[in-house]
Structures are given as structure tokens and as C-alpha cells.
Amino acid sequence: MPNQETTYAGQLTALQNEVLEFLRTFESIQEQLRPGSLADHQARMVSATRDIFRRFESSFASSTPPPGLEQLHQPLCAAVREFGKAYELFMTQPSPQWTLIYLYSRAAFCRGLYQLYASRDQLPVIAGHFLLEGARSPTPAPGADAATGFIQRKRNQERSDYTLYIPENYSRDKPLPLIVALHGGHGQGSEYIWTWLRPARSRGYAILSPKSWGDTWDMSLPSLDTRSFLRIFNEITNEYSIDLARVYLTGLSDGGIFTYILGLEHSHLFRGLAPVAGALHPVVDPMLRQERGKDTPMLVIHGVHDFIFPVAFARQTCELLEGIGYQVTYHELPEWGHAYPYSINEQLVLPWFESLPAKGSGA
């Protein structure tokens, strides 16, 4: 008969595979979600998860881990329960409140991810989810004297709260390129950062994902959020070795709008701007007339099925910017709407960032 250790090990491997399928499916759904598609996505979710969360409670959660795995069991169970909450909320029947319920679902999903990430070294099947295919996990540098991984900083009187990711192999003598990633309206930096974790961790980038001062970004000049960002930026560049010639700015939806505003107002800080599913706000008009940020390349990404900012606006924006001499690359996605850009960041935005020579290189 199998002993306790082999039984638990088998259960742990099976659970990891099921959780991995859930993670991949839910991420994919979050990227493809748009009005009218919910029923299909809920059916896909049921097919992918089956009865994983019910079986988890009746079997794995109640089992006794063998010596050496006691410290893993409770955090893993906590993570799976968060995923169970995310699943149940997502499966709620459509109603006028469903969008708010979805935000709660997304929050639970991200809480579970943080739990899993902290335990990844003991979860070899799931650990690969936090890297691009073929990438190696960053190994902590000997004698590292700075915090790495996810770093959460609470709001104070001078700036909003923010989430920072520093690769685990960080060394002060190797300055890190930095991606500043701005969440959408009513979003959280601590959640949006997950759309960037895999590519940044695989390719050696730091990620800064600040929270807007209010429910969304302050679309004015001067802006509370600009002031907050500058203080955050100074804080982290004083604490960590950041390659100031390779700082990139991107954002989704309202974060895309604010990418234009912040990126043009302080273009000297950024090597490239990549608004995703965003729009050009009238507040930038004086800066365009002054040719602010004209030497900073832009990548504009928009979905044909965007139901928040119609694609026609994105086309007009790019025509306007190109017409007055800005450097714009426009990428239109024929099957995309307005959702989380996991594969978009991995396959389009990061390669474009990496195609740009370092600021001041003369290339």
C-alpha cells in the first residue's frame, strides 16, 4: 500500500496540474472577455475546471502533509480557496451588477496568485506558469542586500500606494530596465502587474505598477497622479539600481489615456510609450502643439471590437500624431475587444520595447 508521503505527493501533483489548467483558462478568458460572450466563457470555465474546487475540499485540503511539506499545505490551500472564490463569482448569472462582481472575482484571483508565487519553489508544475516558455527562473544573487520579488508600498501623504517587482537575481552592479504599467479605471496596480509578471521576470525587467490617487487617473495638468508618480519614481530609483536609459511606460484603458498624458509631459523619463486600448485626451493638446515628447516613440495597440473606446478613435489618433511628426507604430487587433492584455504584453509590447535602442545611445 502507498504510504502517506507517496499518497500526498500524488495528490499534490494532480492538484498542481488542475490549478495550472484553471490559471491558464481564466487568464485567457480575461483577455477575450467582451459583451455578449459571457455565456460561452462560463461554459468554457466549467469545462476546464470540472469539479476541482469541490474535490479539493473533500480530499486534498483535509489530508495531512508529510514531514517537510507542512509549511506548504496551508498557503496552498488558501490560494486554491481564493481561486474557488474567483470561479464562483465569475460564474454568477449576468445582471447589472456583474461587472462589479467580476472585479471582485479578479481580486480573489490575484490574491491566490500571490499565495502561489510565494510557494513556487515547492510547486514545480505551477512554477513554470510564472515564466515564459523556455525561460529560466532568476536565481537570487549571493549576498543580495535589497528586497526582491513583489514589494508592496502603502499610500502616504505624498504619493499613492504601488506594487513593485524586482527580479530575484537583482544585483546593484547590473541596473535593471523598468516597465511602468498603469492599470485601468477602478483597477489596482497590485492586480494589473500580473499581466506583466511573466515577460518581465523571464527577461530581467523591474515592473512598477502604481495605484491611481482616486478611482481612476487624474486627467488634468498638473495632475495629482503625475506628482504621485514622480515621487514613487524617485523613491525606487534611489533604492534600486535602475537603468534610466531603458524606462518604458504602458497602460491599459484609462491607464492608456494616462500613458499619453504622463508620457508626453515627462517624456525625458521614458524610452517608449505603449498605450493599450486607450484614447488621446484633449488635455494633451497644448503639449502636442509644443511638440512635447516628439522624439519618444509610441506603440498604439487597439482592438477592432473595443466597446469602450471605438477603434475609429484610435485610427484617428494615430493619423493625427503621425501627421504632426510623432513616431507612431499602430497595431490593430482584429479579434480583440477591451480586456486584460496578457499575451499582448508578452508578444507585442515587450518585443517592441526591446527593439528600441537605449535612450541616448545614438542609434
VMD Tcl script that draws the C-alpha trace (Angstrom):
set ca {
  {0.00 0.00 0.00}
  {1.25 3.52 -0.70}
  {2.49 5.37 2.34}
  {1.44 8.84 3.47}
  {4.28 10.55 1.62}
  {3.65 8.96 -1.77}
  {-0.12 9.46 -1.46}
  {0.27 13.14 -0.65}
  {2.87 13.63 -3.38}
  {0.48 12.16 -5.94}
  {-2.36 14.36 -4.73}
  {-0.10 17.42 -4.83}
  {0.97 16.78 -8.42}
  {-2.60 16.20 -9.53}
  {-3.76 19.37 -7.80}
  {-0.99 21.42 -9.41}
  {-1.98 20.24 -12.87}
  {-5.63 21.11 -12.25}
  {-4.79 24.51 -10.80}
  {-2.49 25.22 -13.74}
  {-5.33 24.46 -16.16}
  {-7.58 26.83 -14.21}
  {-4.95 29.61 -14.26}
  {-4.37 29.33 -17.99}
  {-8.07 29.19 -18.78}
  {-9.04 32.11 -16.57}
  {-6.24 34.30 -17.92}
  {-7.28 33.50 -21.48}
  {-10.92 34.29 -20.69}
  {-9.96 37.58 -19.04}
  {-8.15 38.59 -22.22}
  {-11.01 37.62 -24.54}
  {-14.00 38.80 -22.48}
  {-16.42 41.21 -24.13}
  {-20.18 41.90 -24.09}
  {-22.28 39.03 -25.36}
  {-19.58 36.42 -24.79}
  {-20.12 35.68 -21.09}
  {-22.22 32.54 -21.51}
  {-19.60 30.97 -23.79}
  {-16.78 31.84 -21.40}
  {-18.68 30.49 -18.40}
  {-19.24 27.23 -20.27}
  {-15.55 27.07 -21.09}
  {-14.71 27.68 -17.44}
  {-16.95 24.82 -16.33}
  {-15.35 22.51 -18.89}
  {-11.82 23.42 -17.78}
  {-12.34 23.27 -14.02}
  {-14.93 20.49 -13.75}
  {-15.34 19.87 -10.02}
  {-11.80 20.74 -8.95}
  {-12.77 23.04 -6.09}
  {-15.32 20.65 -4.58}
  {-12.91 17.70 -4.78}
  {-10.12 19.83 -3.37}
  {-12.06 20.47 -0.16}
  {-13.14 16.86 0.26}
  {-9.76 15.29 -0.43}
  {-6.57 17.38 -0.55}
  {-7.47 20.12 1.94}
  {-8.27 17.61 4.68}
  {-5.18 15.45 4.11}
  {-2.15 15.52 6.39}
  {1.08 16.60 4.68}
  {4.20 14.52 5.32}
  {7.25 15.99 7.06}
  {8.84 18.76 5.01}
  {5.61 19.90 3.38}
  {3.75 21.18 6.42}
  {4.66 24.80 5.62}
  {3.35 24.44 2.08}
  {-0.05 22.93 2.81}
  {-1.88 25.88 4.37}
  {-0.69 28.60 1.93}
  {-1.52 26.31 -0.99}
  {-4.98 25.62 0.40}
  {-5.51 29.34 0.93}
  {-4.55 30.03 -2.70}
  {-6.89 27.38 -4.09}
  {-9.74 28.71 -1.96}
  {-9.18 32.17 -3.42}
  {-9.34 30.65 -6.90}
  {-12.55 28.93 -5.86}
  {-13.99 32.33 -4.85}
  {-12.87 33.80 -8.17}
  {-14.58 30.94 -10.00}
  {-17.86 31.23 -8.10}
  {-18.03 34.97 -8.61}
  {-17.24 34.70 -12.30}
  {-19.98 32.11 -12.73}
  {-22.63 34.49 -11.35}
  {-25.55 34.97 -13.71}
  {-25.47 38.17 -15.80}
  {-27.01 41.20 -14.12}
  {-26.47 44.98 -13.92}
  {-24.03 44.27 -11.06}
  {-21.99 41.64 -12.92}
  {-19.14 43.98 -13.84}
  {-18.62 44.83 -10.17}
  {-18.80 41.14 -9.28}
  {-16.17 40.46 -11.93}
  {-13.84 42.96 -10.25}
  {-14.24 41.00 -7.00}
  {-13.52 37.81 -8.94}
  {-10.36 39.31 -10.38}
  {-9.26 40.47 -6.91}
  {-9.67 36.96 -5.47}
  {-7.78 35.51 -8.44}
  {-4.84 37.84 -7.81}
  {-4.81 37.11 -4.06}
  {-4.46 33.45 -4.95}
  {-1.62 34.21 -7.36}
  {0.36 36.00 -4.65}
  {-0.07 32.96 -2.37}
  {1.10 30.59 -5.11}
  {4.05 32.76 -6.09}
  {5.35 32.75 -2.52}
  {5.30 28.93 -2.55}
  {6.50 28.40 -6.13}
  {9.80 26.72 -5.19}
  {7.82 23.79 -3.74}
  {5.38 23.65 -6.66}
  {7.42 22.65 -9.72}
  {4.40 22.18 -12.01}
  {2.91 25.58 -11.19}
  {6.27 27.40 -11.03}
  {6.50 27.35 -14.81}
  {3.36 29.47 -15.02}
  {5.36 32.44 -13.78}
  {7.81 32.32 -16.70}
  {7.66 32.49 -20.46}
  {8.14 29.17 -22.20}
  {11.81 28.17 -22.19}
  {12.85 30.83 -19.67}
  {14.78 30.01 -16.51}
  {13.81 31.11 -13.06}
  {16.01 34.00 -11.84}
  {18.33 32.73 -9.12}
  {18.91 35.02 -6.13}
  {22.30 36.70 -6.27}
  {24.74 35.79 -3.46}
  {24.83 38.38 -0.72}
  {21.88 40.36 -2.07}
  {21.16 43.29 0.23}
  {17.88 44.54 -1.21}
  {14.35 43.15 -1.21}
  {13.37 41.32 -4.39}
  {10.22 39.74 -5.74}
  {6.96 41.57 -5.09}
  {7.21 44.66 -2.91}
  {4.03 46.43 -1.75}
  {4.18 50.01 -0.53}
  {1.24 51.69 1.20}
  {-0.04 55.15 0.34}
  {1.22 58.15 2.29}
  {0.53 61.88 2.17}
  {2.88 62.44 -0.76}
  {2.14 59.51 -3.07}
  {-0.28 56.70 -3.73}
  {0.44 53.05 -2.98}
  {2.30 50.97 -5.52}
  {3.46 47.46 -6.32}
  {7.00 46.82 -7.46}
  {8.51 43.65 -8.87}
  {12.29 43.26 -8.70}
  {13.76 40.11 -10.31}
  {15.12 37.71 -7.70}
  {18.60 37.78 -9.28}
  {18.88 41.56 -8.86}
  {22.38 42.91 -8.31}
  {23.25 46.56 -7.76}
  {26.04 46.39 -10.31}
  {23.57 45.44 -13.08}
  {20.98 48.22 -13.48}
  {17.52 46.94 -14.33}
  {15.35 48.16 -17.19}
  {11.96 49.25 -15.84}
  {8.43 48.87 -17.16}
  {5.88 51.26 -15.66}
  {2.46 49.60 -16.04}
  {-0.70 51.63 -15.42}
  {-3.98 49.90 -14.52}
  {-7.38 50.72 -16.00}
  {-10.24 52.61 -14.39}
  {-11.27 51.31 -10.95}
  {-8.27 48.99 -11.11}
  {-5.35 48.23 -8.81}
  {-1.64 48.25 -9.54}
  {-1.30 45.15 -7.38}
  {-3.59 43.31 -9.79}
  {-2.55 44.79 -13.13}
  {1.10 43.91 -12.50}
  {0.24 40.25 -13.12}
  {-0.26 40.96 -16.82}
  {3.46 41.78 -16.90}
  {4.99 39.30 -14.43}
  {5.91 36.52 -16.88}
  {7.70 38.60 -19.52}
  {9.42 40.86 -17.00}
  {10.60 38.00 -14.81}
  {11.77 35.99 -17.82}
  {13.64 38.87 -19.43}
  {15.05 40.63 -16.38}
  {12.86 43.72 -16.06}
  {11.63 45.50 -12.97}
  {7.93 46.40 -13.02}
  {6.38 49.40 -11.30}
  {2.59 49.37 -11.12}
  {1.28 52.35 -9.15}
  {-2.29 52.87 -7.96}
  {-4.12 55.96 -9.18}
  {-4.78 58.54 -6.48}
  {-8.54 58.19 -6.98}
  {-10.74 55.57 -8.65}
  {-9.01 56.33 -11.93}
  {-6.19 58.53 -13.22}
  {-6.35 62.31 -12.87}
  {-6.72 63.53 -16.46}
  {-5.55 67.10 -15.84}
  {-2.45 69.26 -15.92}
  {-0.86 69.47 -13.45}
  {-2.05 66.11 -12.19}
  {-2.18 64.61 -8.71}
  {-1.18 61.31 -10.26}
  {1.79 62.83 -12.07}
  {3.04 64.28 -8.79}
  {2.49 60.92 -7.09}
  {4.30 59.03 -9.87}
  {7.33 61.30 -9.76}
  {7.69 60.73 -6.02}
  {7.34 56.98 -6.46}
  {9.86 57.02 -9.30}
  {12.38 58.95 -7.23}
  {11.81 56.59 -4.34}
  {12.53 53.41 -6.25}
  {15.42 54.82 -8.30}
  {17.09 55.90 -5.08}
  {16.57 52.44 -3.58}
  {17.34 50.27 -6.60}
  {19.79 50.41 -9.48}
  {17.53 51.24 -12.45}
  {18.77 51.74 -16.00}
  {17.40 55.22 -16.69}
  {18.07 54.80 -20.40}
  {15.57 51.91 -20.52}
  {12.42 53.03 -18.72}
  {9.20 52.23 -20.57}
  {5.63 53.37 -19.96}
  {2.47 51.45 -20.81}
  {-1.10 51.31 -19.59}
  {-4.49 49.77 -20.26}
  {-7.73 51.69 -20.95}
  {-7.73 54.71 -18.59}
  {-4.12 53.74 -17.94}
  {-3.58 54.08 -21.69}
  {-5.05 57.58 -21.59}
  {-2.73 58.46 -18.74}
  {0.20 56.92 -20.62}
  {-0.23 59.67 -23.22}
  {-0.55 62.39 -20.56}
  {2.34 61.32 -18.32}
  {4.48 60.18 -21.23}
  {4.24 63.46 -23.10}
  {4.51 65.64 -20.00}
  {7.65 63.85 -18.79}
  {8.94 62.27 -21.99}
  {12.53 62.72 -20.84}
  {11.98 59.83 -18.42}
  {10.75 57.26 -20.95}
  {12.32 55.41 -23.86}
  {8.94 54.42 -25.32}
  {5.21 54.76 -24.68}
  {2.70 51.96 -25.30}
  {-0.95 52.86 -24.65}
  {-3.17 49.76 -24.92}
  {-6.93 50.17 -25.56}
  {-6.62 53.82 -24.56}
  {-7.55 57.18 -26.05}
  {-5.99 60.59 -26.56}
  {-7.41 63.05 -24.02}
  {-7.95 66.73 -25.00}
  {-5.68 67.77 -22.13}
  {-2.65 66.75 -24.21}
  {-3.45 69.25 -26.99}
  {-1.19 72.04 -25.63}
  {1.68 69.55 -25.28}
  {1.23 68.38 -28.87}
  {1.29 71.98 -30.05}
  {4.54 72.42 -28.12}
  {5.88 69.17 -29.66}
  {6.45 67.67 -26.22}
  {7.70 64.11 -26.44}
  {8.08 64.23 -30.20}
  {11.27 62.17 -30.02}
  {9.70 59.45 -27.86}
  {8.38 56.52 -29.94}
  {4.84 55.27 -29.36}
  {3.24 51.88 -29.88}
  {-0.56 52.16 -30.02}
  {-2.48 48.89 -29.64}
  {-6.24 48.72 -30.08}
  {-8.88 46.06 -30.68}
  {-11.40 46.25 -33.51}
  {-14.11 45.15 -31.07}
  {-13.27 47.69 -28.35}
  {-16.61 48.56 -26.72}
  {-15.23 51.36 -24.50}
  {-13.11 53.40 -26.92}
  {-14.19 52.66 -30.52}
  {-11.38 51.65 -32.83}
  {-12.13 54.61 -35.12}
  {-10.81 56.92 -32.39}
  {-7.52 55.02 -32.23}
  {-7.12 55.25 -36.00}
  {-7.80 58.98 -35.93}
  {-5.35 59.43 -33.06}
  {-2.55 57.72 -34.95}
  {-3.28 59.72 -38.11}
  {-3.16 62.92 -36.06}
  {0.08 62.04 -34.29}
  {1.81 60.90 -37.46}
  {0.56 63.99 -39.30}
  {2.29 66.32 -36.84}
  {5.51 64.34 -36.83}
  {5.32 61.93 -33.90}
  {6.86 58.46 -34.15}
  {3.88 56.09 -34.02}
  {3.56 52.37 -34.63}
  {-0.07 51.27 -34.75}
  {-1.10 47.66 -34.16}
  {-4.78 46.85 -34.61}
  {-6.07 43.52 -33.29}
  {-8.97 42.18 -35.42}
  {-10.31 39.77 -32.77}
  {-9.73 41.75 -29.59}
  {-12.08 43.96 -27.58}
  {-11.23 45.70 -24.30}
  {-9.77 43.36 -21.71}
  {-6.60 42.32 -19.86}
  {-3.59 42.15 -22.22}
  {-1.57 39.14 -21.04}
  {-0.44 37.76 -24.41}
  {-0.47 41.28 -25.90}
  {2.14 42.43 -23.39}
  {4.18 39.28 -23.93}
  {4.03 39.06 -27.72}
  {3.67 42.67 -28.85}
  {4.55 45.29 -26.24}
  {7.71 43.79 -24.74}
  {9.28 42.90 -28.12}
  {8.61 46.48 -29.25}
  {10.22 47.88 -26.11}
  {13.22 45.64 -26.70}
  {13.51 46.81 -30.31}
  {14.24 50.36 -29.13}
  {17.90 51.22 -28.55}
  {18.68 52.59 -25.09}
  {17.92 56.27 -24.66}
  {20.90 58.38 -25.65}
  {22.68 55.53 -27.44}
  {22.70 57.46 -30.69}
  {21.08 54.60 -32.59}
}
mol new
graphics top color blue
foreach p $ca { graphics top sphere $p radius 0.5 }
foreach p [lrange $ca 0 end-1] q [lrange $ca 1 end] { graphics top cylinder $p $q radius 0.2 }
display resetview
